[in-house]
Amino acid sequence: MKDLAPVLLLALAGFLFGGAYSMWKTTRPAAIGLGVCGVLAIAGAILWLV
């Protein structure tokens, strides 16, 4: 489980960034929120590895 959690967090970040990219033209506040959540997921994965 220790090795799987950062990989899952990075996959979640990719999913969130993809959603933010697809929503950018229609609803920018939601896209910004998804982007922030993606950054938090990447930060969590990095902190998990350190």
WODA-V602835 format. One record per pair of residues at least 24 apart in sequence whose C-alpha atoms are under 10 Angstrom apart, sorted by sequence separation. I is the first residue (numbers start at 0). J is the second residue. D is the distance in whole Angstrom. If there is no record, write none. Layout:
# WODA-V602835
((I | J | D) (I | J | D))
This chain:
# WODA-V602835
((12 | 36 | 7) (13 | 37 | 7) (11 | 36 | 9) (12 | 37 | 4) (13 | 38 | 10) (15 | 40 | 9) (11 | 37 | 7) (12 | 38 | 7) (10 | 37 | 10) (12 | 39 | 8) (13 | 40 | 9) (9 | 37 | 9) (12 | 40 | 5) (13 | 41 | 9) (8 | 37 | 9) (9 | 38 | 10) (11 | 40 | 7) (12 | 41 | 6) (10 | 40 | 9) (11 | 41 | 9) (12 | 42 | 10) (8 | 39 | 9) (9 | 40 | 7) (10 | 41 | 9) (12 | 43 | 10) (8 | 40 | 6) (9 | 41 | 6) (12 | 44 | 9) (7 | 40 | 9) (8 | 41 | 7) (9 | 42 | 9) (8 | 42 | 9) (9 | 43 | 9) (10 | 44 | 10) (5 | 40 | 9) (6 | 41 | 10) (8 | 43 | 7) (9 | 44 | 6) (5 | 41 | 8) (8 | 44 | 6) (9 | 45 | 9) (5 | 42 | 10) (7 | 44 | 8) (8 | 45 | 9) (5 | 43 | 8) (6 | 44 | 7) (4 | 43 | 10) (5 | 44 | 4) (8 | 47 | 10) (4 | 44 | 7) (5 | 45 | 7) (5 | 46 | 9) (5 | 47 | 6) (4 | 47 | 8) (5 | 48 | 7) (4 | 48 | 9) (2 | 47 | 9) (1 | 47 | 9) (2 | 48 | 9) (1 | 48 | 9))
